[in-house]
Amino acid sequence: MLTKFVRDTVSFLISDTQMFQLRYQSYHYSKSQPLPSLEGLPEFAQVAFAFCRDWLAGQETFTQQTSGSTGVPKLQVITRTQMEASADATGAFFSTTTEEHLLCCLNPVYIAGKMMLVRALVWDCPITLVEPSANPLLGLEEQFSFVALVPLQVEAGLAEEKSRKLLQSIPQVLIGGAALPHRIQQGLVQQGIRAWQSFGMTETVSHIALAKIGEGELVYQALPGVAIGTNEQDCLWVQSPMSGSEKIQTNDRIELQSKNTFTWLGRADFVVNSGGIKLFPEQLERQIAPLLEEICPGSAYFLFGEKDSRLGEQLVLYVEGPREETKRLALEVGLGQIVGKYEVPKKIYFKPAFAYTPSRKINRHATAASL
């Protein structure tokens, strides 16, 4: 029969393997382990360990710098309660347990990476930290159950056999930070990868809804505890514990499918008024995605409004890559067969390289201004 000391020791060791632990290379940190020396660690790792130390010490508020993808970077105060509510809702959505093993390959300097740490802390499970890179999955041998990636990382992961196999083995792949290009969505479906596109905003810390990536249009499902609706302009409002339960009105045009599901149509404040006809570029971009992938495979593109003396604004198409007249002509013909008469771009521009934000979103304004 085991002595009480042995039973307690075995119990502790078993429970500790099912508790929060941050791992980076040979550095480990948990409730029962001292914080390792941060000297010599890269910045992203220092930020991760310091954040977990402050969280475990009971810190209630955290100052976070926004990524600057929608404007000038600014400081934002986020409460522990908001982050806990977000992690709880995501955990309830996926029915997570302490048996999860999380992979953090987003920079913890930004909120998306930090929220991966919060999920491990709240779910009380281990998390492995790796250097944020274009393909952070290369060289990893461990098995993971949950990872968050940006589209650039997903694309790079699909291109390499080893990282593609790792993606296929992960039960929950969360994708956010930017809209997912059509070709990457198709690649995920073809490889049988279980992935979800996230939908969120600054005011809610992280996502408030998730859409399973499949063959058809993305249908977002609100997380448990999140209430959604629309105003007179069909723009989404959100009420959630992540935002302190106050109702947040957004400029996102949506179509409600049920009381807690919706499809995203685009930003109401991103509209091209061409001769009195309102055109919504983001909605049209999804319609023309298969054509662009067929004629210009792998190329980034976007629709934009250009000033015009007669129409006020005219819709134009930008394609990343060298100008090829055969492709331009093929696009003109194909676009006329897909979208309506007034939705066909008046001009098609080819640019060798687009301007991008630090988080790798296309900077439409900077790209158009540099033409």
Secondary structure, 3 states (H helix, E strand, C coil): CCCHHHHHHHHHHHHHHCCCEEEECCEEEECCCCCCCCCCCCHHHHHHHHHHHHHHCCCCEEEEECCCCCCCCCEEEEEHHHHHHHHHHHHHHHCCCCCCCEEECCCCCCHHHHHHHHHHHHHCCEEEECCCCCCCCCCCCCCCCEEEECHHHHHHHHHCHHHHHHHHHCCEEEECCCCCCHHHHHHHHHCCCCEEEEEECHHHCCEEEEEECCCCCCCEEECCCCEEEECCCCEEEEECHHHCCCEEEEEEEEEEEECCEEEEEEECCCCEEECCEEECHHHHHHHHHHHHHHHCCCCCEEEEEEEECCCEEEEEEEEECCCCHHHHHHHHHHHHHHCCHHHCCCEEEEECCCCECCCCCECHHHHHHCC
